[in-house]
Amino acid sequence: MPKLKLAYQIAVPTALPDDPHFNGAFFSGGRLLSPNEIAESDWSIYDTQLTVYLTPWPRVNDAIRQFGDAYDVIARGQ
């Protein structure tokens, strides 16, 4: 979830409801919903759509992935 929240924070300032990368159900009032507002069963598709949306910025996607990997290692206590 931390990786998902980071991707959301990066995408939210520029994501628009009519963007073809996103399911319109992930918007409310013209604003991209946060991961906390998305049903857990939809996190996978939401994460995929965020990743695709951020594809034009590979370094951003790489940084998000690296953050997620580091977080997972720390969370497991290794």
mmCIF file of the N, C-alpha and C atoms, coordinates in Angstrom:
data_MODEL
# 
_entry.id   MODEL 
# 
loop_
_atom_site.group_PDB 
_atom_site.id 
_atom_site.type_symbol 
_atom_site.label_atom_id 
_atom_site.label_alt_id 
_atom_site.label_comp_id 
_atom_site.label_asym_id 
_atom_site.label_entity_id 
_atom_site.label_seq_id 
_atom_site.pdbx_PDB_ins_code 
_atom_site.Cartn_x 
_atom_site.Cartn_y 
_atom_site.Cartn_z 
_atom_site.occupancy 
_atom_site.B_iso_or_equiv 
_atom_site.pdbx_formal_charge 
_atom_site.auth_seq_id 
_atom_site.auth_comp_id 
_atom_site.auth_asym_id 
_atom_site.auth_atom_id 
_atom_site.pdbx_PDB_model_num 
ATOM 1   N N  . MET A 1 1  ? 0.802   -1.205 0.000   1.00 0.00 ? 1  MET A N  1 
ATOM 2   C CA . MET A 1 1  ? 0.000   0.000  0.000   1.00 0.00 ? 1  MET A CA 1 
ATOM 3   C C  . MET A 1 1  ? 0.852   1.280  0.000   1.00 0.00 ? 1  MET A C  1 
ATOM 4   N N  . PRO A 1 2  ? 2.015   1.316  0.676   1.00 0.00 ? 2  PRO A N  1 
ATOM 5   C CA . PRO A 1 2  ? 2.821   2.539  0.627   1.00 0.00 ? 2  PRO A CA 1 
ATOM 6   C C  . PRO A 1 2  ? 3.212   2.928  -0.801  1.00 0.00 ? 2  PRO A C  1 
ATOM 7   N N  . LYS A 1 3  ? 3.557   1.939  -1.625  1.00 0.00 ? 3  LYS A N  1 
ATOM 8   C CA . LYS A 1 3  ? 3.909   2.223  -3.021  1.00 0.00 ? 3  LYS A CA 1 
ATOM 9   C C  . LYS A 1 3  ? 2.713   2.820  -3.749  1.00 0.00 ? 3  LYS A C  1 
ATOM 10  N N  . LEU A 1 4  ? 1.552   2.285  -3.498  1.00 0.00 ? 4  LEU A N  1 
ATOM 11  C CA . LEU A 1 4  ? 0.320   2.767  -4.122  1.00 0.00 ? 4  LEU A CA 1 
ATOM 12  C C  . LEU A 1 4  ? 0.028   4.202  -3.696  1.00 0.00 ? 4  LEU A C  1 
ATOM 13  N N  . LYS A 1 5  ? 0.221   4.484  -2.413  1.00 0.00 ? 5  LYS A N  1 
ATOM 14  C CA . LYS A 1 5  ? -0.016  5.844  -1.915  1.00 0.00 ? 5  LYS A CA 1 
ATOM 15  C C  . LYS A 1 5  ? 0.965   6.837  -2.530  1.00 0.00 ? 5  LYS A C  1 
ATOM 16  N N  . LEU A 1 6  ? 2.216   6.420  -2.701  1.00 0.00 ? 6  LEU A N  1 
ATOM 17  C CA . LEU A 1 6  ? 3.211   7.294  -3.319  1.00 0.00 ? 6  LEU A CA 1 
ATOM 18  C C  . LEU A 1 6  ? 2.846   7.581  -4.771  1.00 0.00 ? 6  LEU A C  1 
ATOM 19  N N  . ALA A 1 7  ? 2.471   6.555  -5.514  1.00 0.00 ? 7  ALA A N  1 
ATOM 20  C CA . ALA A 1 7  ? 2.069   6.748  -6.915  1.00 0.00 ? 7  ALA A CA 1 
ATOM 21  C C  . ALA A 1 7  ? 0.878   7.695  -6.996  1.00 0.00 ? 7  ALA A C  1 
ATOM 22  N N  . TYR A 1 8  ? -0.065  7.537  -6.085  1.00 0.00 ? 8  TYR A N  1 
ATOM 23  C CA . TYR A 1 8  ? -1.235  8.426  -6.046  1.00 0.00 ? 8  TYR A CA 1 
ATOM 24  C C  . TYR A 1 8  ? -0.795  9.875  -5.823  1.00 0.00 ? 8  TYR A C  1 
ATOM 25  N N  . GLN A 1 9  ? 0.081   10.110 -4.848  1.00 0.00 ? 9  GLN A N  1 
ATOM 26  C CA . GLN A 1 9  ? 0.519   11.473 -4.544  1.00 0.00 ? 9  GLN A CA 1 
ATOM 27  C C  . GLN A 1 9  ? 1.200   12.129 -5.743  1.00 0.00 ? 9  GLN A C  1 
ATOM 28  N N  . ILE A 1 10 ? 1.888   11.337 -6.528  1.00 0.00 ? 10 ILE A N  1 
ATOM 29  C CA . ILE A 1 10 ? 2.564   11.872 -7.710  1.00 0.00 ? 10 ILE A CA 1 
ATOM 30  C C  . ILE A 1 10 ? 1.564   12.151 -8.828  1.00 0.00 ? 10 ILE A C  1 
ATOM 31  N N  . ALA A 1 11 ? 0.576   11.283 -8.992  1.00 0.00 ? 11 ALA A N  1 
ATOM 32  C CA . ALA A 1 11 ? -0.373  11.404 -10.103 1.00 0.00 ? 11 ALA A CA 1 
ATOM 33  C C  . ALA A 1 11 ? -1.503  12.392 -9.845  1.00 0.00 ? 11 ALA A C  1 
ATOM 34  N N  . VAL A 1 12 ? -1.927  12.540 -8.608  1.00 0.00 ? 12 VAL A N  1 
ATOM 35  C CA . VAL A 1 12 ? -3.147  13.300 -8.312  1.00 0.00 ? 12 VAL A CA 1 
ATOM 36  C C  . VAL A 1 12 ? -3.138  14.750 -8.821  1.00 0.00 ? 12 VAL A C  1 
ATOM 37  N N  . PRO A 1 13 ? -2.028  15.464 -8.812  1.00 0.00 ? 13 PRO A N  1 
ATOM 38  C CA . PRO A 1 13 ? -2.090  16.852 -9.287  1.00 0.00 ? 13 PRO A CA 1 
ATOM 39  C C  . PRO A 1 13 ? -2.435  16.996 -10.776 1.00 0.00 ? 13 PRO A C  1 
ATOM 40  N N  . THR A 1 14 ? -2.152  15.962 -11.562 1.00 0.00 ? 14 THR A N  1 
ATOM 41  C CA . THR A 1 14 ? -2.346  16.084 -13.010 1.00 0.00 ? 14 THR A CA 1 
ATOM 42  C C  . THR A 1 14 ? -3.387  15.139 -13.591 1.00 0.00 ? 14 THR A C  1 
ATOM 43  N N  . ALA A 1 15 ? -3.840  14.160 -12.825 1.00 0.00 ? 15 ALA A N  1 
ATOM 44  C CA . ALA A 1 15 ? -4.812  13.181 -13.334 1.00 0.00 ? 15 ALA A CA 1 
ATOM 45  C C  . ALA A 1 15 ? -6.182  13.833 -13.509 1.00 0.00 ? 15 ALA A C  1 
ATOM 46  N N  . LEU A 1 16 ? -6.777  13.614 -14.674 1.00 0.00 ? 16 LEU A N  1 
ATOM 47  C CA . LEU A 1 16 ? -8.088  14.186 -14.986 1.00 0.00 ? 16 LEU A CA 1 
ATOM 48  C C  . LEU A 1 16 ? -9.099  13.075 -15.246 1.00 0.00 ? 16 LEU A C  1 
ATOM 49  N N  . PRO A 1 17 ? -10.376 13.321 -14.922 1.00 0.00 ? 17 PRO A N  1 
ATOM 50  C CA . PRO A 1 17 ? -11.401 12.285 -15.083 1.00 0.00 ? 17 PRO A CA 1 
ATOM 51  C C  . PRO A 1 17 ? -11.547 11.746 -16.505 1.00 0.00 ? 17 PRO A C  1 
ATOM 52  N N  . ASP A 1 18 ? -11.228 12.551 -17.509 1.00 0.00 ? 18 ASP A N  1 
ATOM 53  C CA . ASP A 1 18 ? -11.389 12.092 -18.890 1.00 0.00 ? 18 ASP A CA 1 
ATOM 54  C C  . ASP A 1 18 ? -10.123 11.428 -19.443 1.00 0.00 ? 18 ASP A C  1 
ATOM 55  N N  . ASP A 1 19 ? -9.126  11.227 -18.592 1.00 0.00 ? 19 ASP A N  1 
ATOM 56  C CA . ASP A 1 19 ? -7.895  10.576 -19.030 1.00 0.00 ? 19 ASP A CA 1 
ATOM 57  C C  . ASP A 1 19 ? -8.189  9.113  -19.354 1.00 0.00 ? 19 ASP A C  1 
ATOM 58  N N  . PRO A 1 20 ? -7.801  8.654  -20.544 1.00 0.00 ? 20 PRO A N  1 
ATOM 59  C CA . PRO A 1 20 ? -8.103  7.275  -20.939 1.00 0.00 ? 20 PRO A CA 1 
ATOM 60  C C  . PRO A 1 20 ? -7.345  6.216  -20.127 1.00 0.00 ? 20 PRO A C  1 
ATOM 61  N N  . HIS A 1 21 ? -6.363  6.624  -19.343 1.00 0.00 ? 21 HIS A N  1 
ATOM 62  C CA . HIS A 1 21 ? -5.602  5.671  -18.532 1.00 0.00 ? 21 HIS A CA 1 
ATOM 63  C C  . HIS A 1 21 ? -6.361  5.232  -17.281 1.00 0.00 ? 21 HIS A C  1 
ATOM 64  N N  . PHE A 1 22 ? -7.413  5.969  -16.937 1.00 0.00 ? 22 PHE A N  1 
ATOM 65  C CA . PHE A 1 22 ? -8.122  5.703  -15.688 1.00 0.00 ? 22 PHE A CA 1 
ATOM 66  C C  . PHE A 1 22 ? -9.573  5.330  -15.911 1.00 0.00 ? 22 PHE A C  1 
ATOM 67  N N  . ASN A 1 23 ? -10.048 4.429  -15.083 1.00 0.00 ? 23 ASN A N  1 
ATOM 68  C CA . ASN A 1 23 ? -11.464 4.115  -14.995 1.00 0.00 ? 23 ASN A CA 1 
ATOM 69  C C  . ASN A 1 23 ? -12.130 5.317  -14.323 1.00 0.00 ? 23 ASN A C  1 
ATOM 70  N N  . GLY A 1 24 ? -13.189 5.831  -14.921 1.00 0.00 ? 24 GLY A N  1 
ATOM 71  C CA . GLY A 1 24 ? -13.884 6.989  -14.372 1.00 0.00 ? 24 GLY A CA 1 
ATOM 72  C C  . GLY A 1 24 ? -14.395 6.779  -12.958 1.00 0.00 ? 24 GLY A C  1 
ATOM 73  N N  . ALA A 1 25 ? -14.578 5.526  -12.560 1.00 0.00 ? 25 ALA A N  1 
ATOM 74  C CA . ALA A 1 25 ? -15.057 5.227  -11.206 1.00 0.00 ? 25 ALA A CA 1 
ATOM 75  C C  . ALA A 1 25 ? -14.022 5.603  -10.143 1.00 0.00 ? 25 ALA A C  1 
ATOM 76  N N  . PHE A 1 26 ? -12.781 5.839  -10.557 1.00 0.00 ? 26 PHE A N  1 
ATOM 77  C CA . PHE A 1 26 ? -11.739 6.207  -9.608  1.00 0.00 ? 26 PHE A CA 1 
ATOM 78  C C  . PHE A 1 26 ? -11.671 7.719  -9.377  1.00 0.00 ? 26 PHE A C  1 
ATOM 79  N N  . PHE A 1 27 ? -12.674 8.441  -9.859  1.00 0.00 ? 27 PHE A N  1 
ATOM 80  C CA . PHE A 1 27 ? -12.761 9.888  -9.672  1.00 0.00 ? 27 PHE A CA 1 
ATOM 81  C C  . PHE A 1 27 ? -14.063 10.245 -8.973  1.00 0.00 ? 27 PHE A C  1 
ATOM 82  N N  . SER A 1 28 ? -14.013 11.308 -8.212  1.00 0.00 ? 28 SER A N  1 
ATOM 83  C CA . SER A 1 28 ? -15.215 11.860 -7.594  1.00 0.00 ? 28 SER A CA 1 
ATOM 84  C C  . SER A 1 28 ? -15.052 13.372 -7.568  1.00 0.00 ? 28 SER A C  1 
ATOM 85  N N  . GLY A 1 29 ? -16.043 14.074 -8.091  1.00 0.00 ? 29 GLY A N  1 
ATOM 86  C CA . GLY A 1 29 ? -15.958 15.531 -8.116  1.00 0.00 ? 29 GLY A CA 1 
ATOM 87  C C  . GLY A 1 29 ? -14.775 16.042 -8.906  1.00 0.00 ? 29 GLY A C  1 
ATOM 88  N N  . GLY A 1 30 ? -14.354 15.298 -9.928  1.00 0.00 ? 30 GLY A N  1 
ATOM 89  C CA . GLY A 1 30 ? -13.227 15.701 -10.754 1.00 0.00 ? 30 GLY A CA 1 
ATOM 90  C C  . GLY A 1 30 ? -11.868 15.411 -10.150 1.00 0.00 ? 30 GLY A C  1 
ATOM 91  N N  . ARG A 1 31 ? -11.832 14.720 -9.023  1.00 0.00 ? 31 ARG A N  1 
ATOM 92  C CA . ARG A 1 31 ? -10.588 14.438 -8.306  1.00 0.00 ? 31 ARG A CA 1 
ATOM 93  C C  . ARG A 1 31 ? -10.340 12.939 -8.259  1.00 0.00 ? 31 ARG A C  1 
ATOM 94  N N  . LEU A 1 32 ? -9.092  12.554 -8.506  1.00 0.00 ? 32 LEU A N  1 
ATOM 95  C CA . LEU A 1 32 ? -8.696  11.155 -8.389  1.00 0.00 ? 32 LEU A CA 1 
ATOM 96  C C  . LEU A 1 32 ? -8.843  10.728 -6.934  1.00 0.00 ? 32 LEU A C  1 
ATOM 97  N N  . LEU A 1 33 ? -9.547  9.630  -6.721  1.00 0.00 ? 33 LEU A N  1 
ATOM 98  C CA . LEU A 1 33 ? -9.731  9.122  -5.361  1.00 0.00 ? 33 LEU A CA 1 
ATOM 99  C C  . LEU A 1 33 ? -8.413  8.587  -4.812  1.00 0.00 ? 33 LEU A C  1 
ATOM 100 N N  . SER A 1 34 ? -8.228  8.744  -3.520  1.00 0.00 ? 34 SER A N  1 
ATOM 101 C CA . SER A 1 34 ? -7.020  8.219  -2.879  1.00 0.00 ? 34 SER A CA 1 
ATOM 102 C C  . SER A 1 34 ? -7.159  6.715  -2.684  1.00 0.00 ? 34 SER A C  1 
ATOM 103 N N  . PRO A 1 35 ? -6.052  6.020  -2.464  1.00 0.00 ? 35 PRO A N  1 
ATOM 104 C CA . PRO A 1 35 ? -6.134  4.576  -2.225  1.00 0.00 ? 35 PRO A CA 1 
ATOM 105 C C  . PRO A 1 35 ? -7.062  4.224  -1.059  1.00 0.00 ? 35 PRO A C  1 
ATOM 106 N N  . ASN A 1 36 ? -7.133  5.095  -0.055  1.00 0.00 ? 36 ASN A N  1 
ATOM 107 C CA . ASN A 1 36 ? -8.013  4.841  1.087   1.00 0.00 ? 36 ASN A CA 1 
ATOM 108 C C  . ASN A 1 36 ? -9.487  4.884  0.699   1.00 0.00 ? 36 ASN A C  1 
ATOM 109 N N  . GLU A 1 37 ? -9.788  5.517  -0.425  1.00 0.00 ? 37 GLU A N  1 
ATOM 110 C CA . GLU A 1 37 ? -11.171 5.623  -0.887  1.00 0.00 ? 37 GLU A CA 1 
ATOM 111 C C  . GLU A 1 37 ? -11.530 4.542  -1.905  1.00 0.00 ? 37 GLU A C  1 
ATOM 112 N N  . ILE A 1 38 ? -10.574 3.702  -2.232  1.00 0.00 ? 38 ILE A N  1 
ATOM 113 C CA . ILE A 1 38 ? -10.765 2.634  -3.217  1.00 0.00 ? 38 ILE A CA 1 
ATOM 114 C C  . ILE A 1 38 ? -10.948 1.313  -2.469  1.00 0.00 ? 38 ILE A C  1 
ATOM 115 N N  . ALA A 1 39 ? -11.913 0.527  -2.908  1.00 0.00 ? 39 ALA A N  1 
ATOM 116 C CA . ALA A 1 39 ? -12.112 -0.794 -2.301  1.00 0.00 ? 39 ALA A CA 1 
ATOM 117 C C  . ALA A 1 39 ? -10.846 -1.631 -2.473  1.00 0.00 ? 39 ALA A C  1 
ATOM 118 N N  . GLU A 1 40 ? -10.491 -2.362 -1.443  1.00 0.00 ? 40 GLU A N  1 
ATOM 119 C CA . GLU A 1 40 ? -9.272  -3.176 -1.495  1.00 0.00 ? 40 GLU A CA 1 
ATOM 120 C C  . GLU A 1 40 ? -9.279  -4.122 -2.692  1.00 0.00 ? 40 GLU A C  1 
ATOM 121 N N  . SER A 1 41 ? -10.446 -4.594 -3.071  1.00 0.00 ? 41 SER A N  1 
ATOM 122 C CA . SER A 1 41 ? -10.552 -5.506 -4.218  1.00 0.00 ? 41 SER A CA 1 
ATOM 123 C C  . SER A 1 41 ? -10.195 -4.819 -5.537  1.00 0.00 ? 41 SER A C  1 
ATOM 124 N N  . ASP A 1 42 ? -10.180 -3.481 -5.566  1.00 0.00 ? 42 ASP A N  1 
ATOM 125 C CA . ASP A 1 42 ? -9.853  -2.720 -6.776  1.00 0.00 ? 42 ASP A CA 1 
ATOM 126 C C  . ASP A 1 42 ? -8.431  -2.173 -6.774  1.00 0.00 ? 42 ASP A C  1 
ATOM 127 N N  . TRP A 1 43 ? -7.670  -2.426 -5.713  1.00 0.00 ? 43 TRP A N  1 
ATOM 128 C CA . TRP A 1 43 ? -6.316  -1.875 -5.623  1.00 0.00 ? 43 TRP A CA 1 
ATOM 129 C C  . TRP A 1 43 ? -5.430  -2.316 -6.776  1.00 0.00 ? 43 TRP A C  1 
ATOM 130 N N  . SER A 1 44 ? -5.549  -3.544 -7.215  1.00 0.00 ? 44 SER A N  1 
ATOM 131 C CA . SER A 1 44 ? -4.685  -4.048 -8.284  1.00 0.00 ? 44 SER A CA 1 
ATOM 132 C C  . SER A 1 44 ? -4.897  -3.266 -9.575  1.00 0.00 ? 44 SER A C  1 
ATOM 133 N N  . ILE A 1 45 ? -6.150  -3.081 -9.978  1.00 0.00 ? 45 ILE A N  1 
ATOM 134 C CA . ILE A 1 45 ? -6.431  -2.340 -11.217 1.00 0.00 ? 45 ILE A CA 1 
ATOM 135 C C  . ILE A 1 45 ? -6.071  -0.867 -11.050 1.00 0.00 ? 45 ILE A C  1 
ATOM 136 N N  . TYR A 1 46 ? -6.330  -0.313 -9.875  1.00 0.00 ? 46 TYR A N  1 
ATOM 137 C CA . TYR A 1 46 ? -5.985  1.079  -9.578  1.00 0.00 ? 46 TYR A CA 1 
ATOM 138 C C  . TYR A 1 46 ? -4.466  1.260  -9.676  1.00 0.00 ? 46 TYR A C  1 
ATOM 139 N N  . ASP A 1 47 ? -3.711  0.356  -9.073  1.00 0.00 ? 47 ASP A N  1 
ATOM 140 C CA . ASP A 1 47 ? -2.252  0.400  -9.123  1.00 0.00 ? 47 ASP A CA 1 
ATOM 141 C C  . ASP A 1 47 ? -1.758  0.290  -10.562 1.00 0.00 ? 47 ASP A C  1 
ATOM 142 N N  . THR A 1 48 ? -2.343  -0.619 -11.321 1.00 0.00 ? 48 THR A N  1 
ATOM 143 C CA . THR A 1 48 ? -1.960  -0.792 -12.728 1.00 0.00 ? 48 THR A CA 1 
ATOM 144 C C  . THR A 1 48 ? -2.226  0.479  -13.514 1.00 0.00 ? 48 THR A C  1 
ATOM 145 N N  . GLN A 1 49 ? -3.382  1.091  -13.295 1.00 0.00 ? 49 GLN A N  1 
ATOM 146 C CA . GLN A 1 49 ? -3.716  2.309  -14.029 1.00 0.00 ? 49 GLN A CA 1 
ATOM 147 C C  . GLN A 1 49 ? -2.799  3.461  -13.638 1.00 0.00 ? 49 GLN A C  1 
ATOM 148 N N  . LEU A 1 50 ? -2.433  3.562  -12.375 1.00 0.00 ? 50 LEU A N  1 
ATOM 149 C CA . LEU A 1 50 ? -1.470  4.586  -11.961 1.00 0.00 ? 50 LEU A CA 1 
ATOM 150 C C  . LEU A 1 50 ? -0.116  4.355  -12.632 1.00 0.00 ? 50 LEU A C  1 
ATOM 151 N N  . THR A 1 51 ? 0.325   3.112  -12.667 1.00 0.00 ? 51 THR A N  1 
ATOM 152 C CA . THR A 1 51 ? 1.609   2.775  -13.287 1.00 0.00 ? 51 THR A CA 1 
ATOM 153 C C  . THR A 1 51 ? 1.602   3.134  -14.767 1.00 0.00 ? 51 THR A C  1 
ATOM 154 N N  . VAL A 1 52 ? 0.525   2.783  -15.460 1.00 0.00 ? 52 VAL A N  1 
ATOM 155 C CA . VAL A 1 52 ? 0.412   3.106  -16.892 1.00 0.00 ? 52 VAL A CA 1 
ATOM 156 C C  . VAL A 1 52 ? 0.385   4.621  -17.087 1.00 0.00 ? 52 VAL A C  1 
ATOM 157 N N  . TYR A 1 53 ? -0.352  5.320  -16.238 1.00 0.00 ? 53 TYR A N  1 
ATOM 158 C CA . TYR A 1 53 ? -0.434  6.780  -16.329 1.00 0.00 ? 53 TYR A CA 1 
ATOM 159 C C  . TYR A 1 53 ? 0.955   7.409  -16.186 1.00 0.00 ? 53 TYR A C  1 
ATOM 160 N N  . LEU A 1 54 ? 1.773   6.850  -15.309 1.00 0.00 ? 54 LEU A N  1 
ATOM 161 C CA . LEU A 1 54 ? 3.103   7.405  -15.049 1.00 0.00 ? 54 LEU A CA 1 
ATOM 162 C C  . LEU A 1 54 ? 4.187   6.851  -15.976 1.00 0.00 ? 54 LEU A C  1 
ATOM 163 N N  . THR A 1 55 ? 3.820   5.994  -16.923 1.00 0.00 ? 55 THR A N  1 
ATOM 164 C CA . THR A 1 55 ? 4.778   5.380  -17.844 1.00 0.00 ? 55 THR A CA 1 
ATOM 165 C C  . THR A 1 55 ? 5.642   6.386  -18.603 1.00 0.00 ? 55 THR A C  1 
ATOM 166 N N  . PRO A 1 56 ? 5.118   7.543  -19.009 1.00 0.00 ? 56 PRO A N  1 
ATOM 167 C CA . PRO A 1 56 ? 5.980   8.497  -19.717 1.00 0.00 ? 56 PRO A CA 1 
ATOM 168 C C  . PRO A 1 56 ? 7.168   8.992  -18.879 1.00 0.00 ? 56 PRO A C  1 
ATOM 169 N N  . TRP A 1 57 ? 7.139   8.717  -17.593 1.00 0.00 ? 57 TRP A N  1 
ATOM 170 C CA . TRP A 1 57 ? 8.219   9.133  -16.701 1.00 0.00 ? 57 TRP A CA 1 
ATOM 171 C C  . TRP A 1 57 ? 8.842   7.893  -16.066 1.00 0.00 ? 57 TRP A C  1 
ATOM 172 N N  . PRO A 1 58 ? 9.694   7.160  -16.817 1.00 0.00 ? 58 PRO A N  1 
ATOM 173 C CA . PRO A 1 58 ? 10.249  5.900  -16.302 1.00 0.00 ? 58 PRO A CA 1 
ATOM 174 C C  . PRO A 1 58 ? 11.051  6.062  -15.012 1.00 0.00 ? 58 PRO A C  1 
ATOM 175 N N  . ARG A 1 59 ? 11.723  7.173  -14.854 1.00 0.00 ? 59 ARG A N  1 
ATOM 176 C CA . ARG A 1 59 ? 12.493  7.367  -13.617 1.00 0.00 ? 59 ARG A CA 1 
ATOM 177 C C  . ARG A 1 59 ? 11.565  7.497  -12.412 1.00 0.00 ? 59 ARG A C  1 
ATOM 178 N N  . VAL A 1 60 ? 10.415  8.107  -12.629 1.00 0.00 ? 60 VAL A N  1 
ATOM 179 C CA . VAL A 1 60 ? 9.430   8.211  -11.547 1.00 0.00 ? 60 VAL A CA 1 
ATOM 180 C C  . VAL A 1 60 ? 8.933   6.818  -11.178 1.00 0.00 ? 60 VAL A C  1 
ATOM 181 N N  . ASN A 1 61 ? 8.563   6.031  -12.188 1.00 0.00 ? 61 ASN A N  1 
ATOM 182 C CA . ASN A 1 61 ? 8.100   4.663  -11.927 1.00 0.00 ? 61 ASN A CA 1 
ATOM 183 C C  . ASN A 1 61 ? 9.183   3.837  -11.244 1.00 0.00 ? 61 ASN A C  1 
ATOM 184 N N  . ASP A 1 62 ? 10.433  3.989  -11.676 1.00 0.00 ? 62 ASP A N  1 
ATOM 185 C CA . ASP A 1 62 ? 11.539  3.260  -11.045 1.00 0.00 ? 62 ASP A CA 1 
ATOM 186 C C  . ASP A 1 62 ? 11.698  3.667  -9.578  1.00 0.00 ? 62 ASP A C  1 
ATOM 187 N N  . ALA A 1 63 ? 11.591  4.962  -9.309  1.00 0.00 ? 63 ALA A N  1 
ATOM 188 C CA . ALA A 1 63 ? 11.718  5.442  -7.927  1.00 0.00 ? 63 ALA A CA 1 
ATOM 189 C C  . ALA A 1 63 ? 10.589  4.901  -7.054  1.00 0.00 ? 63 ALA A C  1 
ATOM 190 N N  . ILE A 1 64 ? 9.377   4.862  -7.593  1.00 0.00 ? 64 ILE A N  1 
ATOM 191 C CA . ILE A 1 64 ? 8.243   4.319  -6.845  1.00 0.00 ? 64 ILE A CA 1 
ATOM 192 C C  . ILE A 1 64 ? 8.474   2.842  -6.545  1.00 0.00 ? 64 ILE A C  1 
ATOM 193 N N  . ARG A 1 65 ? 8.929   2.088  -7.539  1.00 0.00 ? 65 ARG A N  1 
ATOM 194 C CA . ARG A 1 65 ? 9.199   0.662  -7.350  1.00 0.00 ? 65 ARG A CA 1 
ATOM 195 C C  . ARG A 1 65 ? 10.292  0.453  -6.305  1.00 0.00 ? 65 ARG A C  1 
ATOM 196 N N  . GLN A 1 66 ? 11.367  1.233  -6.394  1.00 0.00 ? 66 GLN A N  1 
ATOM 197 C CA . GLN A 1 66 ? 12.467  1.100  -5.437  1.00 0.00 ? 66 GLN A CA 1 
ATOM 198 C C  . GLN A 1 66 ? 12.005  1.435  -4.021  1.00 0.00 ? 66 GLN A C  1 
ATOM 199 N N  . PHE A 1 67 ? 11.170  2.457  -3.898  1.00 0.00 ? 67 PHE A N  1 
ATOM 200 C CA . PHE A 1 67 ? 10.618  2.805  -2.593  1.00 0.00 ? 67 PHE A CA 1 
ATOM 201 C C  . PHE A 1 67 ? 9.808   1.636  -2.041  1.00 0.00 ? 67 PHE A C  1 
ATOM 202 N N  . GLY A 1 68 ? 8.952   1.063  -2.894  1.00 0.00 ? 68 GLY A N  1 
ATOM 203 C CA . GLY A 1 68 ? 8.136   -0.075 -2.469  1.00 0.00 ? 68 GLY A CA 1 
ATOM 204 C C  . GLY A 1 68 ? 8.982   -1.256 -2.037  1.00 0.00 ? 68 GLY A C  1 
ATOM 205 N N  . ASP A 1 69 ? 10.037  -1.543 -2.794  1.00 0.00 ? 69 ASP A N  1 
ATOM 206 C CA . ASP A 1 69 ? 10.936  -2.649 -2.449  1.00 0.00 ? 69 ASP A CA 1 
ATOM 207 C C  . ASP A 1 69 ? 11.621  -2.395 -1.103  1.00 0.00 ? 69 ASP A C  1 
ATOM 208 N N  . ALA A 1 70 ? 12.136  -1.183 -0.918  1.00 0.00 ? 70 ALA A N  1 
ATOM 209 C CA . ALA A 1 70 ? 12.817  -0.845 0.334   1.00 0.00 ? 70 ALA A CA 1 
ATOM 210 C C  . ALA A 1 70 ? 11.844  -0.896 1.509   1.00 0.00 ? 70 ALA A C  1 
ATOM 211 N N  . TYR A 1 71 ? 10.651  -0.395 1.308   1.00 0.00 ? 71 TYR A N  1 
ATOM 212 C CA . TYR A 1 71 ? 9.643   -0.421 2.365   1.00 0.00 ? 71 TYR A CA 1 
ATOM 213 C C  . TYR A 1 71 ? 9.333   -1.860 2.772   1.00 0.00 ? 71 TYR A C  1 
ATOM 214 N N  . ASP A 1 72 ? 9.174   -2.737 1.783   1.00 0.00 ? 72 ASP A N  1 
ATOM 215 C CA . ASP A 1 72 ? 8.872   -4.143 2.069   1.00 0.00 ? 72 ASP A CA 1 
ATOM 216 C C  . ASP A 1 72 ? 9.985   -4.796 2.891   1.00 0.00 ? 72 ASP A C  1 
ATOM 217 N N  . VAL A 1 73 ? 11.235  -4.519 2.544   1.00 0.00 ? 73 VAL A N  1 
ATOM 218 C CA . VAL A 1 73 ? 12.371  -5.083 3.282   1.00 0.00 ? 73 VAL A CA 1 
ATOM 219 C C  . VAL A 1 73 ? 12.358  -4.585 4.728   1.00 0.00 ? 73 VAL A C  1 
ATOM 220 N N  . ILE A 1 74 ? 12.154  -3.299 4.910   1.00 0.00 ? 74 ILE A N  1 
ATOM 221 C CA . ILE A 1 74 ? 12.132  -2.717 6.257   1.00 0.00 ? 74 ILE A CA 1 
ATOM 222 C C  . ILE A 1 74 ? 10.955  -3.266 7.057   1.00 0.00 ? 74 ILE A C  1 
ATOM 223 N N  . ALA A 1 75 ? 9.793   -3.354 6.422   1.00 0.00 ? 75 ALA A N  1 
ATOM 224 C CA . ALA A 1 75 ? 8.594   -3.836 7.109   1.00 0.00 ? 75 ALA A CA 1 
ATOM 225 C C  . ALA A 1 75 ? 8.743   -5.286 7.566   1.00 0.00 ? 75 ALA A C  1 
ATOM 226 N N  . ARG A 1 76 ? 9.510   -6.066 6.823   1.00 0.00 ? 76 ARG A N  1 
ATOM 227 C CA . ARG A 1 76 ? 9.745   -7.463 7.197   1.00 0.00 ? 76 ARG A CA 1 
ATOM 228 C C  . ARG A 1 76 ? 10.843  -7.590 8.247   1.00 0.00 ? 76 ARG A C  1 
ATOM 229 N N  . GLY A 1 77 ? 11.485  -6.483 8.578   1.00 0.00 ? 77 GLY A N  1 
ATOM 230 C CA . GLY A 1 77 ? 12.508  -6.497 9.617   1.00 0.00 ? 77 GLY A CA 1 
ATOM 231 C C  . GLY A 1 77 ? 13.843  -7.045 9.187   1.00 0.00 ? 77 GLY A C  1 
ATOM 232 N N  . GLN A 1 78 ? 14.135  -6.958 7.916   1.00 0.00 ? 78 GLN A N  1 
ATOM 233 C CA . GLN A 1 78 ? 15.408  -7.479 7.412   1.00 0.00 ? 78 GLN A CA 1 
ATOM 234 C C  . GLN A 1 78 ? 16.392  -6.360 7.215   1.00 0.00 ? 78 GLN A C  1 
# 
